[in-house]
Amino acid sequence: MRLERFRLSAIGTVLGLIFVLAGLLSADTGPAHQVLQARPILLGTSGGSINDRTRSQCCGGTLGALVTDGSTQYVLSNNHVMARSNKGAPGDGILQPGLIDQAPVCAQDSNDVVATLSVFEPIHFLSFSNLGATNTVDAAIAQVVVGKVQSDGAILDIGTISTTPATAQIGMAVQKSGRTTGLTTGSVAAVNVTISVKYGGCGSGRGLARFTNQIRITPGGFSSGGDSGSVVLDDAAPPHAVGLLFAGSDTDTFANPIQSVLGSFGVSLVGTSGQAGFPLGRWLGWLLPGRGVARAEAARPAVNASAQALARYVMQRHEAAIMQQGGVVGLGVGASELVPGEAAVEVYVVRDTSALRGALPAWLDGVSIKVVETGEITARTGFCPLDES
């Protein structure tokens, strides 16, 4: 009997591997995420506010995941995707696909509304009257229109996720399914991140906003404009949500910790409560080029917990002074390049120059400083010119 159970378990594991492998091989790099989805829709697809347009362009992003307050289901995405960077109002229609993927482009078709805006966490922009403004999340939720979104919250190319969130760890393998780049994978490069994010938008919400306690993810191809609102997940089976993607650059992606997002609205994830199984994504990352976790990323060692705590303390102690340095756009706690397993305070700069390095210390209170050229960090909004034909 025991042998028979083992045989059945082995068969189940192999079949599961084949199923996920087939799914990854068929997963696209974006186009299938941009089209009109059959109702009820899968998430990880194009969406946004029906009002997110100007006379010359429209904007959009990704409808990330499904959440619930115990009685009502909501779509989760960014404030700047569903609430137009604080300009939205309760009841605003949320489209799938978003305006940037409508036919014609920027068409405001109420037939494509799948949810209505419920509430958003305001983004506090830096100003002369509020130079100390900070944020922890760029998030909004929209109540699902009955029958318009799959009730299990399934995400395109990923499937149903765990109802239990996970905490980001340096070196953690992660994945996301988004409007522009589809299914991509990478790893957590830094935590406890403070960054200054530039917002453009369709005539609203323009400015600079500072975010604290964020997550940095690499490589650069993990996301692009239009992937805002995607949920970042680990590689377990079923996957656990780790963060909500909202900003990035050519080299990096940044996400809000999912616990902070959920706590802002008093909601929980919709999915399966099953226990984590075989981490297929991690194995597939070594088997398939471009799928799973990049090999160099997967090999990154974990950072010693006490060293990480020290680096976080040192970063917070010197944060104000370093952020005032010209060309610096953020700080975080990552892995040291000098000693495996040790932590470093990362300093994010628009451009890595000898002059800037000369202005920054190599060590702070016994913790090494690692300069990371991120370029300018912007909200991951998707833009499209208005079709005037």
Backbone hydrogen bonds, N-H to C=O, Kabsch-Sander energy under -0.5 kcal/mol:
donor,donor_aa,acceptor,acceptor_aa,energy
5,R,1,M,-2.3
6,F,2,R,-2.1
7,R,3,L,-2.5
8,L,4,E,-2.5
9,S,5,R,-2.4
10,A,6,F,-2.6
11,I,7,R,-2.4
12,G,8,L,-2.4
13,T,9,S,-2.3
14,V,10,A,-2.4
15,L,11,I,-2.8
16,G,12,G,-2.4
17,L,13,T,-2.4
18,I,14,V,-2.5
19,F,15,L,-2.4
20,V,16,G,-2.6
21,L,17,L,-2.7
22,A,18,I,-2.6
23,G,19,F,-2.0
24,L,20,V,-2.5
25,L,21,L,-2.5
26,S,22,A,-1.6
27,A,23,G,-0.9
33,H,30,G,-2.1
34,Q,30,G,-0.6
34,Q,31,P,-1.5
35,V,31,P,-0.5
41,I,148,K,-2.8
43,L,154,A,-2.4
44,G,63,L,-3.4
45,T,63,L,-0.8
46,S,33,H,-3.1
47,G,61,G,-1.9
48,G,95,L,-1.3
49,S,81,V,-1.9
50,I,93,G,-2.5
52,D,49,S,-1.3
53,R,51,N,-2.2
54,T,57,Q,-3.2
58,C,384,C,-2.4
59,C,52,D,-2.5
60,G,382,G,-1.6
61,G,47,G,-2.9
62,T,228,S,-2.9
63,L,45,T,-2.7
64,G,62,T,-0.8
64,G,76,L,-1.6
65,A,76,L,-1.2
67,V,74,Y,-2.8
68,T,268,S,-2.5
69,D,72,T,-1.6
74,Y,67,V,-3.0
75,V,142,A,-3.1
76,L,65,A,-3.0
77,S,140,A,-2.2
82,M,78,N,-2.4
83,A,79,N,-2.9
85,S,79,N,-0.7
87,K,83,A,-0.7
87,K,84,R,-1.0
88,G,83,A,-2.7
91,G,117,L,-2.9
92,D,89,A,-2.2
94,I,115,A,-2.8
95,L,48,G,-3.0
95,L,93,G,-0.5
96,Q,112,D,-1.8
101,D,98,G,-2.0
102,Q,99,L,-1.4
106,C,99,L,-2.8
107,A,104,P,-2.0
109,D,107,A,-1.2
110,S,108,Q,-0.8
112,D,109,D,-2.0
113,V,110,S,-1.4
114,V,94,I,-2.9
115,A,94,I,-1.1
116,T,143,Q,-2.3
117,L,92,D,-2.9
118,S,141,I,-2.4
119,V,141,I,-1.5
121,E,139,A,-2.4
124,H,122,P,-0.5
125,F,123,I,-0.8
126,L,208,L,-3.3
127,S,130,N,-0.8
130,N,127,S,-1.0
133,A,130,N,-1.3
135,N,210,R,-1.6
140,A,77,S,-2.4
141,I,119,V,-2.5
142,A,75,V,-2.0
143,Q,116,T,-2.1
144,V,73,Q,-2.2
145,V,114,V,-2.8
148,K,145,V,-2.5
150,Q,41,I,-2.4
153,G,150,Q,-1.8
155,I,159,G,-2.0
156,L,43,L,-2.9
158,I,155,I,-2.1
159,G,155,I,-3.6
162,S,239,P,-3.1
163,T,272,T,-2.0
166,A,241,A,-3.0
171,G,188,V,-3.2
172,M,169,Q,-2.5
174,V,186,G,-2.3
175,Q,233,L,-2.4
176,K,184,T,-2.0
177,S,231,V,-0.5
178,G,182,G,-1.8
179,R,226,G,-0.5
182,G,178,G,-1.3
183,L,28,D,-1.3
184,T,176,K,-2.3
184,T,182,G,-0.6
186,G,174,V,-2.4
187,S,218,T,-2.6
188,V,172,M,-2.3
189,A,187,S,-0.5
189,A,216,R,-2.6
190,A,216,R,-1.5
191,V,333,V,-2.3
193,V,214,Q,-2.2
194,T,331,L,-3.0
195,I,211,F,-2.3
196,S,329,V,-2.5
197,V,195,I,-0.6
197,V,209,A,-3.4
198,K,377,I,-2.7
199,Y,207,G,-3.3
203,G,201,G,-1.6
207,G,199,Y,-1.8
209,A,197,V,-2.6
210,R,124,H,-0.5
211,F,195,I,-2.9
212,T,135,N,-2.6
214,Q,193,V,-2.5
215,I,255,A,-2.1
216,R,190,A,-2.6
217,I,253,T,-2.9
218,T,187,S,-2.1
222,F,219,P,-1.7
223,S,220,G,-1.1
226,G,380,R,-2.3
227,D,224,S,-2.2
228,S,380,R,-1.8
229,G,245,L,-2.8
230,S,227,D,-2.0
232,V,243,G,-2.9
233,L,175,Q,-3.0
234,D,240,H,-2.4
235,D,173,A,-0.6
242,V,232,V,-3.8
243,G,232,V,-1.7
244,L,256,N,-2.1
245,L,230,S,-2.7
245,L,243,G,-0.5
246,F,254,F,-2.3
247,A,254,F,-1.6
248,G,378,T,-2.4
249,S,252,D,-2.8
251,T,374,T,-0.6
253,T,217,I,-2.3
254,F,247,A,-3.0
255,A,215,I,-1.9
256,N,244,L,-2.4
258,I,242,V,-2.4
260,S,257,P,-0.7
261,V,257,P,-1.6
262,L,258,I,-2.8
263,G,259,Q,-2.2
264,S,260,S,-1.4
265,F,261,V,-0.8
265,F,262,L,-0.8
266,G,262,L,-1.2
267,V,262,L,-1.8
268,S,68,T,-2.4
269,L,163,T,-0.6
270,V,66,L,-2.6
272,T,161,I,-2.7
277,G,237,A,-4.6
280,L,278,F,-2.3
281,G,235,D,-0.8
282,R,279,P,-0.8
283,W,279,P,-1.2
284,L,280,L,-3.0
285,G,281,G,-1.6
286,W,282,R,-0.6
286,W,283,W,-1.2
287,L,283,W,-0.9
288,L,284,L,-2.8
291,R,288,L,-1.9
293,V,281,G,-0.6
298,A,294,A,-2.8
299,A,295,R,-1.3
300,R,297,E,-1.6
304,N,341,G,-3.5
308,Q,304,N,-2.4
309,A,305,A,-2.2
310,L,306,S,-2.1
311,A,307,A,-2.4
312,R,308,Q,-2.3
313,Y,309,A,-2.0
314,V,310,L,-2.7
315,M,311,A,-2.7
316,Q,312,R,-2.4
317,R,313,Y,-1.9
318,H,314,V,-1.7
319,E,315,M,-1.0
322,I,318,H,-2.2
323,M,319,E,-2.7
324,Q,320,A,-0.8
325,Q,322,I,-1.6
328,V,325,Q,-1.9
329,V,348,Y,-3.1
330,G,348,Y,-1.2
331,L,194,T,-2.5
332,G,346,E,-1.8
333,V,191,V,-2.5
334,G,332,G,-0.6
334,G,344,A,-2.3
335,A,189,A,-0.6
336,S,342,E,-2.9
342,E,339,V,-2.1
344,A,334,G,-2.4
345,V,368,S,-2.5
346,E,332,G,-3.2
346,E,344,A,-0.7
347,V,370,K,-2.7
348,Y,330,G,-2.6
348,Y,346,E,-0.5
349,V,372,V,-2.4
350,V,327,G,-2.4
353,T,351,R,-0.9
357,R,353,T,-2.4
358,G,354,S,-2.1
359,A,355,A,-1.0
359,A,356,L,-0.5
360,L,356,L,-0.7
360,L,357,R,-0.7
364,L,367,V,-2.8
367,V,364,L,-2.1
368,S,343,A,-0.5
369,I,362,A,-2.6
370,K,345,V,-2.5
371,V,369,I,-0.5
372,V,347,V,-3.0
374,T,349,V,-1.9
374,T,372,V,-0.9
375,G,349,V,-1.7
378,T,248,G,-2.5
378,T,376,E,-0.5
379,A,198,K,-2.2
380,R,246,F,-2.0
381,T,379,A,-1.7
382,G,60,G,-2.7
384,C,58,C,-1.8
386,L,56,S,-2.9
387,D,105,V,-0.8
388,E,386,L,-0.9
